[in-house]
Amino acid sequence: MSRVSVLARTIEGAPERLSEQARTVEAAVLALGAFTLPLMLQHPQLLVGTAVNLALALAALHLGSWKRIAPVVVLPAVAAVLGGALFESRVTLGLLCLVPGIWAGNALYVAVLRGQAGWGANFLVRLTTAAAGKTLVIGLVAVGLAGAGLLPWALVTVLVPLQVATALLGGLLAVPAGLLVERLAGR
């Protein structure tokens, strides 16, 4: 068993170990970060995407209920569209149509990391599967939109490798970040 898997197993029981108050605070901080970073930064996408996937992974491993997780799944795409409208005047129909695909990809990423999809206990296997699944969902939606002329193909060719990289990096960073959260919460 890898060291990452051992560390991940340590934080996977966090919903039971963290108090209700600590989970509520963490949910608020993750949702705020998942909204604020894509809204204010937007670029470089490798940094912003990694931070969003870190928030998604922490939500999957710590927050327990989908009621707490849902804002972290939904808000990054909303913030990206809003940021594009406010700061760059670049909201297109294609981007708006991509948003549900991003939500579905984010939700799949969280579900697989939580172990709900039956991929076993090994964190690295779940992380790799989650990253691949998320990328496949978002990539298929993007390809469909590009085929319909709503997104440029150049965006699709950049989007897919970035999704894989940021999902893997964010998930890997969630392990030490999750341990830090537990330490700060006094557990």
N, C-alpha and C positions, 0 to 999 in steps of 0.2 A: 504494500500500500504506500502510495507516495506521501511525502510530507504535506503537500497541498491538500490531499484528501483527508489526512489526519486533522489538519487545522480546520478544514471546512466542516468535518464532522463535529468538531468542537463547537462551532458557532451555529450549526443547524438546529440545535435544541433551544436556541435563544428565545423563541416565542414563549416557551414554558418558563425560562429562567428570568426573563425581563419582566419587571412589574408592568401592570396595566398603564400606569402613568409614563413609564419609560418608553413603552411601545407607542403611546400616543404622541409623545414628544418626538420620537424618532420618525414616526409617520409624517408629522408636520414638517420636520426639517428635510426629509427626503422629498416630499412633494414640493416644498418651496425651492429646493435645489434643482429638481427635475424641471421646474418651470422657469426659474430665473436664469440658469446657465444658458439654455438654448435661446432665450429671449434676448439676453444682453450680449453674449459672446458670439454665437453663431459660427465663428471660425476661430481656429482651425478645427475642422470637423473631427479629426482624430481625437483631439482633446475633449471637445464637447460631447461627442458620441461615447467616448470612454467614460466620462463623468455620468452621463445618463444611464449607461449600462451598469455602472457601479451602483447607482441609486436603485435600479431595477433589481439587481442581484441582492443588495441589502434588504430591500423590501421582501423579496422572495424568501430569504433566509430568516428574517427577524419579525416581520409584522404579523404573521399568522393569518389574519382574515383578509379576504378579497376586498372587504369594505375599506380597509386601510391601504391596501395595495393599489386599488383602482386609480386613485389620483396620480400615482407615480407612473402608471402605465399610460394614462391619457394625456397628462399635461405637457410632456416634452414636445409632442407633435403640434399641440395647440400653440405653444410658445414659439415654435419655429415658424409657423404660419403668421402669427401675430407679429413676430420680430421682422419677418420679411415685409409685411405690410407697413409697419411703422418706420423701419430704418432703411429699407432698400427698395420699396415700391415694386416688389417682384413676386406677388402672389398670383399664381396662375391656376386655371381650372385643373390642370394636371397635378399640381401640388396638392390642391384641395382633395382631389380624388385619391391621392396616395395616402392621405391621413388615416382612413380606416384600415388600410393595409399595415401601416406602422403600428396602429393600436393592436391589431391581431398578432403581428410579429412580437411586439412587446409582451402581450399576454401569454403567448406560447413560451417565450423565453422564461418568464416567471414561473409558469406552470411546470415546465420541465425541471427548472432549478429546485423547485419545491419538492420534486419527486412525485408529483401527482400523475405523471404520465407513465409510470411504471418502468422507468429506465434504471432502476437499481440505486444502490447506496453510494456508488463511487462518484464523488463530486466532479472529478475531471471528465468522466464519461458524460455525466449530465450536462456539464458546462459546454462541452464540445457539441453535444446533441442540441442543446438549447440555442447555441450560436448558429449552428447549421439550419435548424428549423426556422429561427427568426429571419435569417438571411433568405431562405427559400421563400417564405411567405411574402416578405417585402419585395424580393427580387421578382417573383412571379407577377405581383401587382404592377410593379414598375415596367416590366416587359410588356404586359398587356396595355398599359397606358401609353408606352412608347409606340407600340404597334398601332394604336388608335390615333397616333399623332398628337397626344396630349402632353407627353414628356419627351425631351430630346434623348436620343440614344446615348449621347455622350454622358449624360447624367446617370443612366443605368450602368454603364461600364465603370463608373467611379463609385457608385452607390454600393454595389454588391461586395467588392473587396473591403470597403470601409465598414460595412455592417459586420462582416466576419471578424475583422481586426478589433473593432470597438467592443463587440459582444464578448470576445475572449478576454481582452484586457480588463474590461470592467468587471467581469466575473472573477478573474484572478485577483484583482485589487480588493474585491469584497471580502476576501478571507482575512487579511490583516486589518482592514478597516472594520470588519465585524467584531474582531477581537478587541479593537480599540473602543468601539461603542460599548461593548459589555464592560470593559474596564471603567469607562467614564460613568456608566450607569451603576457602578458599584457591585457588579456580579462577578 
